[in-house]
Amino acid sequence: MKRITTVFSLIMAVAVMGVSCKDKASNKIVADNVESATSRDEAQKQLPVMSFEKAEHDFGAIAQGTPQETTFKFTNTGNAPLIITDAKSSCGCTVPEYPKNAPIAPGETGELLVKFNGSGQNQVTKTITVTANTEKGTEILRIKAFVNPKEAAAAGPVK
């Protein structure tokens, strides 16, 4: 009896599969859906590109505690509006200021101001991570300086 039930169940399973697969998948494609998917995919390919004039700035030799600032200029060379959502430095001694959530149209330029308080000693390098709606998602900028101690600054540059 078990064998008959197993054989019957197997026959039913094959019959159900045969009936459910009789429609061709190509007949189920709707042309309107294909067109909307194509336009959606094309829109997703349009991304902003953040192109900086320079990605690093060297303040040179500075006296310890002497505030410095520089501006990183950039252009949106992509084909969609650029939106910077965040800019963070690698430490609290460096503060970036950027156009917060303001769309920058393709071809337009913008500026990111970076302020450094002059702390540290000897060769100092800091990074600024800019988060935006670009394909990479982040851009890295660097500032560097040779920070002379206050006593050495009064006596002249270290040789």
C-alpha positions as a LaTeX table, in Angstrom:
\begin{tabular}{lrrr}
\hline
Residue & $x$ (\AA) & $y$ (\AA) & $z$ (\AA) \\
\hline
Met1 & 0.00 & 0.00 & 0.00 \\
Lys2 & 2.86 & 2.37 & 0.81 \\
Arg3 & 4.39 & 1.69 & $-2.58$ \\
Ile4 & 1.16 & 2.56 & $-4.39$ \\
Thr5 & 0.81 & 5.80 & $-2.40$ \\
Thr6 & 4.41 & 6.79 & $-3.19$ \\
Val7 & 4.00 & 6.03 & $-6.89$ \\
Phe8 & 0.70 & 7.92 & $-6.99$ \\
Ser9 & 2.30 & 10.96 & $-5.25$ \\
Leu10 & 5.18 & 10.93 & $-7.71$ \\
Ile11 & 2.78 & 10.78 & $-10.69$ \\
Met12 & 0.76 & 13.69 & $-9.28$ \\
Ala13 & 3.90 & 15.80 & $-8.75$ \\
Val14 & 5.03 & 15.24 & $-12.35$ \\
Ala15 & 1.53 & 16.04 & $-13.64$ \\
Val16 & 1.39 & 19.31 & $-11.65$ \\
Met17 & 4.82 & 20.36 & $-12.93$ \\
Gly18 & 3.83 & 19.57 & $-16.51$ \\
Val19 & 0.66 & 21.67 & $-16.30$ \\
Ser20 & 2.32 & 24.64 & $-14.60$ \\
Cys21 & 5.16 & 24.92 & $-17.14$ \\
Lys22 & 3.05 & 24.95 & $-20.31$ \\
Asp23 & 3.19 & 28.78 & $-20.66$ \\
Lys24 & 6.29 & 30.17 & $-22.34$ \\
Ala25 & 8.12 & 32.78 & $-20.28$ \\
Ser26 & 8.68 & 34.97 & $-23.34$ \\
Asn27 & 4.89 & 35.37 & $-23.72$ \\
Lys28 & 4.69 & 36.91 & $-20.24$ \\
Ile29 & 6.98 & 39.88 & $-21.02$ \\
Val30 & 5.12 & 43.18 & $-21.16$ \\
Ala31 & 6.67 & 45.72 & $-23.54$ \\
Asp32 & 5.77 & 48.68 & $-21.29$ \\
Asn33 & 7.68 & 47.13 & $-18.39$ \\
Val34 & 10.76 & 46.66 & $-20.58$ \\
Glu35 & 10.68 & 50.32 & $-21.62$ \\
Ser36 & 10.30 & 51.61 & $-18.06$ \\
Ala37 & 13.10 & 49.32 & $-16.84$ \\
Thr38 & 15.37 & 50.59 & $-19.63$ \\
Ser39 & 14.73 & 54.25 & $-18.78$ \\
Arg40 & 15.20 & 53.53 & $-15.05$ \\
Asp41 & 18.53 & 51.83 & $-15.75$ \\
Glu42 & 19.68 & 54.76 & $-17.91$ \\
Ala43 & 18.77 & 57.24 & $-15.15$ \\
Gln44 & 20.82 & 55.24 & $-12.64$ \\
Lys45 & 23.88 & 55.50 & $-14.91$ \\
Gln46 & 23.74 & 59.29 & $-14.66$ \\
Leu47 & 25.97 & 60.16 & $-11.72$ \\
Pro48 & 27.81 & 63.24 & $-10.55$ \\
Val49 & 31.60 & 63.24 & $-10.63$ \\
Met50 & 33.54 & 65.36 & $-8.15$ \\
Ser51 & 36.74 & 66.65 & $-9.84$ \\
Phe52 & 39.12 & 68.57 & $-7.56$ \\
Glu53 & 41.72 & 71.07 & $-8.80$ \\
Lys54 & 44.04 & 69.55 & $-6.17$ \\
Ala55 & 43.61 & 66.72 & $-3.68$ \\
Glu56 & 46.45 & 67.74 & $-1.36$ \\
His57 & 47.68 & 71.03 & 0.13 \\
Asp58 & 51.05 & 71.62 & 1.79 \\
Phe59 & 51.16 & 74.55 & 4.23 \\
Gly60 & 54.96 & 74.23 & 4.40 \\
Ala61 & 56.76 & 75.07 & 7.65 \\
Ile62 & 54.50 & 76.77 & 10.20 \\
Ala63 & 54.81 & 77.78 & 13.84 \\
Gln64 & 52.99 & 75.56 & 16.29 \\
Gly65 & 49.52 & 76.89 & 17.15 \\
Thr66 & 49.33 & 79.13 & 14.06 \\
Pro67 & 45.91 & 78.61 & 12.39 \\
Gln68 & 45.96 & 77.82 & 8.68 \\
Glu69 & 43.27 & 77.42 & 6.06 \\
Thr70 & 42.99 & 76.42 & 2.44 \\
Thr71 & 40.22 & 75.99 & $-0.10$ \\
Phe72 & 39.76 & 72.90 & $-2.23$ \\
Lys73 & 37.89 & 73.85 & $-5.41$ \\
Phe74 & 35.93 & 71.22 & $-7.30$ \\
Thr75 & 33.71 & 70.89 & $-10.36$ \\
Asn76 & 30.82 & 68.53 & $-10.96$ \\
Thr77 & 32.01 & 66.93 & $-14.21$ \\
Gly78 & 29.25 & 64.30 & $-14.15$ \\
Asn79 & 25.76 & 64.40 & $-15.63$ \\
Ala80 & 23.63 & 64.59 & $-12.46$ \\
Pro81 & 23.42 & 67.04 & $-9.52$ \\
Leu82 & 26.19 & 66.57 & $-6.92$ \\
Ile83 & 25.20 & 66.58 & $-3.24$ \\
Ile84 & 27.82 & 66.53 & $-0.48$ \\
Thr85 & 26.28 & 64.92 & 2.57 \\
Asp86 & 29.29 & 65.01 & 4.92 \\
Ala87 & 32.94 & 65.98 & 5.29 \\
Lys88 & 34.98 & 64.70 & 8.23 \\
Ser89 & 38.62 & 65.13 & 9.16 \\
Ser90 & 40.93 & 62.57 & 10.71 \\
Cys91 & 41.17 & 64.65 & 13.91 \\
Gly92 & 39.55 & 67.56 & 15.73 \\
Cys93 & 42.38 & 69.95 & 14.80 \\
Thr94 & 41.09 & 70.11 & 11.22 \\
Val95 & 37.62 & 71.43 & 10.39 \\
Pro96 & 36.09 & 71.21 & 6.90 \\
Glu97 & 33.31 & 73.55 & 5.78 \\
Tyr98 & 31.30 & 72.51 & 2.73 \\
Pro99 & 28.03 & 73.31 & 0.93 \\
Lys100 & 25.73 & 71.14 & 3.07 \\
Asn101 & 23.09 & 69.27 & 1.05 \\
Ala102 & 23.08 & 71.97 & $-1.65$ \\
Pro103 & 22.83 & 70.43 & $-5.14$ \\
Ile104 & 25.67 & 71.41 & $-7.46$ \\
Ala105 & 24.52 & 71.08 & $-11.06$ \\
Pro106 & 26.67 & 69.43 & $-13.75$ \\
Gly107 & 29.38 & 71.86 & $-14.87$ \\
Glu108 & 29.10 & 74.03 & $-11.76$ \\
Thr109 & 31.89 & 74.51 & $-9.24$ \\
Gly110 & 32.02 & 74.53 & $-5.47$ \\
Glu111 & 34.48 & 75.05 & $-2.64$ \\
Leu112 & 35.40 & 73.15 & 0.49 \\
Leu113 & 37.21 & 75.26 & 3.10 \\
Val114 & 39.58 & 73.41 & 5.44 \\
Lys115 & 40.81 & 75.03 & 8.66 \\
Phe116 & 43.81 & 73.59 & 10.55 \\
Asn117 & 44.65 & 74.90 & 14.03 \\
Gly118 & 48.41 & 74.30 & 13.69 \\
Ser119 & 48.69 & 71.68 & 16.42 \\
Gly120 & 51.20 & 68.87 & 16.47 \\
Gln121 & 54.94 & 68.75 & 15.90 \\
Asn122 & 57.22 & 68.00 & 12.98 \\
Gln123 & 55.61 & 66.57 & 9.84 \\
Val124 & 51.81 & 66.47 & 10.21 \\
Thr125 & 49.39 & 65.01 & 7.65 \\
Lys126 & 45.60 & 65.11 & 8.04 \\
Thr127 & 42.89 & 63.65 & 5.81 \\
Ile128 & 39.43 & 64.92 & 5.02 \\
Thr129 & 36.85 & 62.38 & 3.83 \\
Val130 & 34.12 & 63.93 & 1.69 \\
Thr131 & 30.92 & 61.87 & 1.36 \\
Ala132 & 28.78 & 62.59 & $-1.70$ \\
Asn133 & 26.38 & 60.91 & $-4.12$ \\
Thr134 & 29.17 & 59.96 & $-6.54$ \\
Glu135 & 29.84 & 56.45 & $-7.82$ \\
Lys136 & 32.74 & 56.01 & $-5.36$ \\
Gly137 & 30.75 & 57.59 & $-2.52$ \\
Thr138 & 33.77 & 59.25 & $-0.88$ \\
Glu139 & 36.71 & 61.42 & $-1.88$ \\
Ile140 & 39.89 & 61.82 & 0.20 \\
Leu141 & 41.68 & 65.16 & 0.54 \\
Arg142 & 44.95 & 65.76 & 2.44 \\
Ile143 & 46.64 & 68.66 & 4.14 \\
Lys144 & 50.16 & 68.60 & 5.48 \\
Ala145 & 52.55 & 70.91 & 7.25 \\
Phe146 & 55.86 & 70.86 & 9.08 \\
Val147 & 54.97 & 72.21 & 12.52 \\
Asn148 & 57.89 & 73.85 & 14.33 \\
Pro149 & 57.67 & 73.98 & 18.14 \\
Lys150 & 56.93 & 77.46 & 19.56 \\
Glu151 & 60.48 & 77.89 & 20.95 \\
Ala152 & 62.03 & 76.93 & 17.62 \\
Ala153 & 59.70 & 79.25 & 15.74 \\
Ala154 & 60.95 & 82.20 & 17.79 \\
Ala155 & 64.60 & 81.26 & 17.08 \\
Gly156 & 63.99 & 80.61 & 13.37 \\
Pro157 & 63.32 & 77.57 & 11.20 \\
Val158 & 64.92 & 74.24 & 12.13 \\
Lys159 & 67.75 & 73.24 & 9.80 \\
\hline
\end{tabular}
